[in-house]
Amino acid sequence: MTKVIDLRSDTVTQPTEEMRDAMRNAVVGDDYFRDDPTVIELETMAATILGKEAALFVASGTMGNLVSIMAGMQRGESLIVEADAHVYRSEAGHLGSVCGVVPKRVKGAAGIMTAEDVEAAIYGEGVLLPTTSMICIENTHNAGGGTCYTVEDMAQMRAVADRHGLRIHVDGARIFNAAIALGVEAKALAADADSLTFCLSKGLACPFGAVVVGEKAFIAKCRKMRQMVGGGMRQAGIMAAAGVYALKNMVDRLVDDHKNARLLAEGLHALGLEVDLEAVQSNIVFANASRTRLGSSGLAEAIRAKGLLVNMPGANGRIRFVTHWEISTEDIKRALAIVADALSAS
């Protein structure tokens, strides 16, 4: 049977056999009572790797962002987000419906906001205006094509935040992709953030979970917020064990995903699709086939029928391809052949 090449997301990954063994053999307790040793191991490891005082294991990146915003802001306050940030467009509207905060959107270049534009977006003082209290940064930026905020970018954001008394939260769902792409340690990208959420279930190939890191007092408040939204956990070490394994074994190999994404991007561009090659910095590739005879939706349907799975394009005509640990260089070559075949058949 011919292998299906699934490039819909890096969330589709199956756990490795070694990861399954780690989960099967995990030593567990009751996380509510703080006596699950594997959860504690994961949280301690995550805090150390990101250079923060403490960490909290949560169900997902969305939950991590949610509890971080709930713990870091007051209802009625405003946070600055990039116009197409995941926390704004893809987390079911929790900013308003659950957190009760007001997003102020700033358009970035391929998802990357400048410190100058962020500072200009801060609300002034006045009884008619919400108080700006947080800057939310997405690194890597999903809708931007996996683009990265650099250490220098973060330092400039920190300077703005300090001038105006703001917190910085990083939606770092793919922060390790950013670190690998930039050739720096993840803690360097987290250093100027007050809090950061990273996903275990994307490039790190875990079946579940995310982690929030920050100061001890903040994490204690996040723990209460997690309980409030139904996130209390019991023998969670079974799931945390996958995260421990991933942090030890699945980070450095992300470079392979980035190489495959670059190979894919250049190949799609050579086939006549519109690809912003400068935006391909990590493991995400956006390609627009609107000018081909098939169009983007037609191409997506045609290649899915041939065993290459992608998400259907949105109104902007962009098809998203995401590389991950189960995708080899040979799979990328075959994916390009499938696209070429679909285009020629049209």
Backbone torsions as a table, in degrees:
resi	resn	phi	psi	omega
1	MET	NA	130.6	-179.1
2	THR	-69.7	133.8	-178.5
3	LYS	-67.2	132.5	171.5
4	VAL	-77.1	132.8	178.5
5	ILE	-98.9	109.2	-173.4
6	ASP	-102.5	104.2	180.0
7	LEU	-111.6	21.8	-179.6
8	ARG	-65.3	-39.5	-178.3
9	SER	-169.3	162.3	171.8
10	ASP	-82.8	5.9	172.9
11	THR	-84.8	-8.8	-176.1
12	VAL	-85.0	-2.1	-174.5
13	THR	-64.0	143.5	171.6
14	GLN	-89.5	146.2	176.5
15	PRO	-61.4	146.1	173.8
16	THR	-68.2	163.6	178.5
17	GLU	-62.0	-38.6	178.6
18	GLU	-65.6	-36.1	177.1
19	MET	-67.1	-40.9	176.8
20	ARG	-61.7	-40.9	178.5
21	ASP	-62.7	-41.6	179.6
22	ALA	-61.9	-40.3	178.7
23	MET	-67.2	-43.2	-177.9
24	ARG	-62.6	-35.6	-174.4
25	ASN	-100.7	9.7	-175.7
26	ALA	-62.4	138.6	171.2
27	VAL	-85.3	126.1	-172.9
28	VAL	-126.2	163.0	173.1
29	GLY	-146.1	-151.7	178.6
30	ASP	-109.3	112.0	-175.3
31	ASP	-64.9	-28.6	177.6
32	TYR	-58.5	-39.4	179.2
33	PHE	-87.4	4.6	179.8
34	ARG	61.3	36.2	178.3
35	ASP	-124.5	29.1	170.2
36	ASP	-95.5	106.2	-173.0
37	PRO	-64.5	-29.0	-178.2
38	THR	-76.1	-36.3	173.7
39	VAL	-63.3	-44.2	178.8
40	ILE	-61.6	-39.8	177.8
41	GLU	-61.9	-44.7	179.4
42	LEU	-62.9	-47.0	-177.4
43	GLU	-64.6	-40.2	178.7
44	THR	-65.7	-43.6	179.0
45	MET	-62.9	-44.5	-178.9
46	ALA	-63.1	-44.4	179.5
47	ALA	-61.3	-41.2	180.0
48	THR	-65.4	-46.9	-177.9
49	ILE	-61.8	-38.0	-178.1
50	LEU	-92.1	-0.8	175.8
51	GLY	72.3	33.0	-179.5
52	LYS	-118.6	167.5	-175.6
53	GLU	-72.6	-36.4	-171.9
54	ALA	-151.7	170.2	-178.3
55	ALA	-149.5	160.8	179.7
56	LEU	-137.1	127.6	176.5
57	PHE	-80.8	126.2	-179.7
58	VAL	-129.7	171.6	-172.9
59	ALA	-72.6	-31.2	-173.5
60	SER	-160.2	167.9	174.5
61	GLY	-62.6	-37.3	177.7
62	THR	-61.8	-44.3	177.2
63	MET	-63.9	-38.7	178.7
64	GLY	-61.0	-45.4	177.0
65	ASN	-64.4	-42.3	-178.4
66	LEU	-59.5	-52.6	-176.4
67	VAL	-69.7	-29.7	177.9
68	SER	-67.0	-40.4	179.3
69	ILE	-72.6	-39.8	176.9
70	MET	-61.5	-39.9	-177.9
71	ALA	-78.6	-24.6	-172.9
72	GLY	-101.2	-6.1	-176.1
73	MET	-136.8	162.4	171.8
74	GLN	-102.1	150.1	176.4
75	ARG	-58.0	139.4	-179.8
76	GLY	91.6	-11.5	176.9
77	GLU	-82.6	171.4	-176.2
78	SER	-119.8	143.3	171.4
79	LEU	-121.5	148.1	179.7
80	ILE	-94.4	127.7	179.2
81	VAL	-134.0	154.3	173.1
82	GLU	-66.2	149.9	-171.1
83	ALA	-57.0	-33.4	-178.7
84	ASP	-112.7	27.2	-178.6
85	ALA	-62.7	144.8	179.5
86	HIS	-58.6	-40.7	-177.5
87	VAL	-64.4	-23.5	178.6
88	TYR	-88.8	-44.4	-168.7
89	ARG	-102.5	-15.2	-170.7
90	SER	-132.3	24.3	179.4
91	GLU	-127.8	36.2	169.8
92	ALA	59.4	26.9	173.6
93	GLY	71.2	25.5	-176.7
94	HIS	-68.3	-20.0	178.5
95	LEU	-56.2	-45.0	179.9
96	GLY	-89.4	-45.5	-170.6
97	SER	-75.2	-33.1	-178.1
98	VAL	-107.3	-50.4	-176.1
99	CYS	-78.7	-28.6	-179.2
100	GLY	69.5	34.0	-179.5
101	VAL	-115.3	164.1	-173.9
102	VAL	-108.5	115.0	177.2
103	PRO	-77.7	134.8	172.2
104	LYS	-111.9	112.3	-172.8
105	ARG	-88.4	137.3	177.7
106	VAL	-124.7	126.7	179.7
107	LYS	-79.0	123.7	177.7
108	GLY	-101.9	172.2	174.8
109	ALA	-89.9	110.5	-173.5
110	ALA	51.6	41.2	175.9
111	GLY	88.7	-7.9	-175.1
112	ILE	-99.7	113.1	178.0
113	MET	-79.6	150.9	172.0
114	THR	-93.7	154.1	177.6
115	ALA	-61.9	-34.0	-180.0
116	GLU	-64.6	-43.6	-180.0
117	ASP	-68.5	-35.4	177.4
118	VAL	-64.5	-44.9	-179.5
119	GLU	-63.2	-37.2	179.6
120	ALA	-68.0	-21.7	-177.1
121	ALA	-87.7	-5.6	-179.4
122	ILE	-69.2	129.5	178.8
123	TYR	-67.0	143.0	175.2
124	GLY	-77.2	178.3	178.7
125	GLU	-79.4	148.3	177.0
126	GLY	154.4	148.9	-177.0
127	VAL	-67.5	-18.9	-178.4
128	LEU	-85.4	-10.1	-169.3
129	LEU	-115.1	145.5	172.1
130	PRO	-71.8	152.0	178.3
131	THR	-85.0	123.5	175.5
132	THR	-74.1	127.6	-177.6
133	SER	-131.4	-6.7	-176.9
134	MET	-149.6	146.2	168.1
135	ILE	-110.9	127.2	178.6
136	CYS	-111.5	122.7	-175.2
137	ILE	-117.9	134.2	179.2
138	GLU	-106.0	117.4	-174.7
139	ASN	-140.0	109.8	0.7
140	THR	-74.5	162.4	-177.9
141	HIS	-92.6	112.8	-175.0
142	ASN	-56.6	-61.0	-176.0
143	ALA	-68.1	-18.1	176.0
144	GLY	-78.9	-9.2	179.2
145	GLY	102.2	24.9	-178.5
146	GLY	79.8	28.3	-178.8
147	THR	-77.6	158.4	-169.0
148	CYS	-120.4	136.8	164.6
149	TYR	-82.6	132.5	-179.0
150	THR	-86.7	171.7	174.3
151	VAL	-58.7	-40.4	179.4
152	GLU	-65.7	-41.0	176.5
153	ASP	-58.2	-44.8	-178.1
154	MET	-65.5	-37.9	178.4
155	ALA	-63.1	-39.2	178.2
156	GLN	-67.2	-38.5	176.4
157	MET	-64.4	-39.1	180.0
158	ARG	-62.9	-39.1	179.4
159	ALA	-63.0	-41.6	177.0
160	VAL	-63.9	-46.9	-178.7
161	ALA	-59.3	-42.4	-178.9
162	ASP	-67.2	-36.4	179.3
163	ARG	-64.3	-29.1	-173.0
164	HIS	-116.6	7.1	176.9
165	GLY	67.7	40.0	-177.6
166	LEU	-105.1	152.5	170.1
167	ARG	-87.1	156.0	171.6
168	ILE	-119.8	122.2	171.2
169	HIS	-112.6	133.8	178.0
170	VAL	-107.1	120.2	166.6
171	ASP	-78.8	88.3	-176.4
172	GLY	-99.4	45.0	-179.6
173	ALA	-47.3	-41.2	179.8
174	ARG	-118.7	42.8	-177.2
175	ILE	-62.8	-30.9	179.6
176	PHE	-73.0	-29.9	171.6
177	ASN	-63.3	-42.0	178.9
178	ALA	-62.7	-43.5	-178.6
179	ALA	-63.1	-43.9	178.8
180	ILE	-64.6	-43.0	-178.5
181	ALA	-63.3	-37.2	-176.2
182	LEU	-91.4	-10.0	179.8
183	GLY	71.4	34.8	179.2
184	VAL	-128.8	166.6	174.2
185	GLU	-76.3	147.3	-179.7
186	ALA	-58.3	-34.3	-179.1
187	LYS	-64.3	-25.6	176.8
188	ALA	-68.2	-34.4	178.4
189	LEU	-78.9	-19.3	179.8
190	ALA	-94.8	-13.3	-170.2
191	ALA	-57.1	-37.9	-176.1
192	ASP	-94.8	7.8	177.3
193	ALA	-98.2	144.7	173.2
194	ASP	-77.6	-34.4	178.2
195	SER	-148.0	158.1	-178.4
196	LEU	-153.0	138.1	172.8
197	THR	-111.7	133.1	171.4
198	PHE	-128.4	149.0	-178.5
199	CYS	-91.6	140.3	169.3
200	LEU	-91.3	-20.2	-168.8
201	SER	-95.6	10.9	176.6
202	LYS	-107.8	-110.8	-175.5
203	GLY	-62.1	-21.2	-178.4
204	LEU	-85.0	-4.7	166.8
205	ALA	72.0	17.9	176.1
206	CYS	-79.2	154.6	179.7
207	PRO	-81.1	-5.7	-171.1
208	PHE	-163.6	146.8	158.8
209	GLY	102.1	163.4	176.1
210	ALA	-153.2	171.1	-178.6
211	VAL	-136.3	137.4	172.4
212	VAL	-105.1	136.1	177.0
213	VAL	-124.7	151.6	179.3
214	GLY	172.1	-162.8	177.7
215	GLU	-70.1	156.0	-176.2
216	LYS	-57.7	-45.9	-178.1
217	ALA	-64.0	-38.8	178.6
218	PHE	-66.2	-44.5	-179.2
219	ILE	-64.5	-35.8	175.8
220	ALA	-61.5	-39.0	177.6
221	LYS	-69.9	-38.7	176.6
222	CYS	-61.1	-37.4	179.2
223	ARG	-60.4	-40.8	177.7
224	LYS	-67.5	-40.0	177.4
225	MET	-64.7	-37.5	176.9
226	ARG	-60.8	-41.9	177.7
227	GLN	-63.4	-40.0	-177.8
228	MET	-61.3	-37.9	-177.7
229	VAL	-94.0	15.6	173.3
230	GLY	87.8	21.6	-174.3
231	GLY	-102.9	17.9	175.0
232	GLY	-65.9	140.4	-175.3
233	MET	-128.1	154.8	-179.4
234	ARG	-105.6	-103.5	-177.8
235	GLN	-81.6	61.3	-173.6
236	ALA	-75.0	-8.0	178.9
237	GLY	-59.8	-26.7	176.6
238	ILE	-59.3	-38.9	179.1
239	MET	-83.4	-37.9	-179.7
240	ALA	-63.6	-29.3	-179.6
241	ALA	-60.2	-34.8	176.6
242	ALA	-63.4	-39.7	179.2
243	GLY	-66.6	-40.4	176.6
244	VAL	-60.0	-46.6	178.6
245	TYR	-60.9	-44.2	-176.3
246	ALA	-63.2	-43.1	-179.1
247	LEU	-65.4	-27.3	178.8
248	LYS	-84.0	-28.9	-166.9
249	ASN	-127.7	-14.3	-170.5
250	MET	-112.7	2.5	-177.2
251	VAL	-82.9	-53.5	-174.6
252	ASP	-61.9	-28.9	-177.9
253	ARG	-74.9	-6.3	178.0
254	LEU	-58.9	-24.1	178.2
255	VAL	-58.7	-32.3	178.4
256	ASP	-65.9	-39.8	177.4
257	ASP	-62.2	-38.7	-179.7
258	HIS	-68.0	-40.5	177.4
259	LYS	-63.3	-40.6	179.1
260	ASN	-68.0	-36.6	177.0
261	ALA	-64.6	-40.2	177.7
262	ARG	-63.9	-44.0	177.6
263	LEU	-60.2	-42.8	179.4
264	LEU	-65.5	-45.8	-177.9
265	ALA	-60.8	-46.3	-179.9
266	GLU	-65.9	-36.6	178.4
267	GLY	-67.1	-42.7	178.6
268	LEU	-65.7	-38.7	177.2
269	HIS	-62.8	-41.4	179.1
270	ALA	-65.7	-26.0	178.8
271	LEU	-83.1	-0.8	175.4
272	GLY	101.6	4.7	176.6
273	LEU	-83.6	152.6	178.6
274	GLU	-82.0	116.8	-179.9
275	VAL	-134.4	127.2	174.3
276	ASP	-82.6	94.8	-174.5
277	LEU	-65.2	-28.9	179.0
278	GLU	-67.7	-26.5	-179.4
279	ALA	-82.2	-11.4	-179.0
280	VAL	-84.6	89.7	-174.9
281	GLN	-111.5	-16.5	-177.6
282	SER	-137.7	-116.6	-172.9
283	ASN	-115.4	16.8	-178.7
284	ILE	-118.9	136.2	177.8
285	VAL	-129.8	126.6	171.3
286	PHE	-106.7	130.9	178.8
287	ALA	-131.6	137.8	-179.6
288	ASN	-112.7	122.9	-179.1
289	ALA	-110.2	21.2	-175.7
290	SER	-60.6	-28.1	-177.2
291	ARG	-89.7	-1.4	176.0
292	THR	-85.0	167.2	-178.3
293	ARG	-63.6	-34.0	-179.7
294	LEU	-76.2	-29.5	-170.0
295	GLY	75.1	169.3	-175.5
296	SER	-66.9	-45.1	-180.0
297	SER	-65.7	-40.4	179.2
298	GLY	-64.7	-40.7	179.0
299	LEU	-66.8	-43.6	179.8
300	ALA	-59.3	-42.0	178.7
301	GLU	-66.9	-41.0	-178.0
302	ALA	-64.7	-42.5	-177.5
303	ILE	-76.8	-30.2	175.3
304	ARG	-62.7	-38.2	179.0
305	ALA	-65.9	-21.2	-179.6
306	LYS	-98.5	6.4	175.9
307	GLY	97.4	13.9	175.8
308	LEU	-113.0	106.1	-173.6
309	LEU	-89.9	127.5	173.9
310	VAL	-139.3	160.3	173.5
311	ASN	-73.3	145.8	176.2
312	MET	-65.7	140.9	-177.3
313	PRO	-67.9	153.0	175.1
314	GLY	-85.5	-164.7	-176.6
315	ALA	-63.4	-24.5	-179.1
316	ASN	-81.3	-2.1	175.4
317	GLY	80.0	5.7	-177.9
318	ARG	-86.1	131.0	172.9
319	ILE	-99.3	130.3	-179.6
320	ARG	-99.7	131.9	174.1
321	PHE	-119.2	132.3	-179.6
322	VAL	-129.2	124.9	179.2
323	THR	-89.2	157.0	-177.4
324	HIS	-161.1	-176.9	-168.0
325	TRP	-65.8	-23.9	-179.6
326	GLU	-86.3	1.6	-179.5
327	ILE	-107.0	121.4	-179.3
328	SER	-98.0	171.3	174.8
329	THR	-60.3	-38.2	177.6
330	GLU	-64.1	-36.0	176.2
331	ASP	-63.7	-39.4	178.9
332	ILE	-64.4	-42.8	178.3
333	LYS	-62.1	-40.5	178.3
334	ARG	-68.8	-37.9	177.5
335	ALA	-60.3	-42.9	178.7
336	LEU	-65.3	-36.8	177.4
337	ALA	-65.2	-37.5	178.2
338	ILE	-65.0	-43.9	178.2
339	VAL	-62.9	-44.4	179.6
340	ALA	-60.6	-42.6	-179.9
341	ASP	-64.1	-41.3	179.7
342	ALA	-65.5	-40.8	179.5
343	LEU	-67.0	-40.6	-178.4
344	SER	-71.2	-32.1	-180.0
345	ALA	-70.5	-21.6	-178.4
346	SER	-78.6	NA	NA
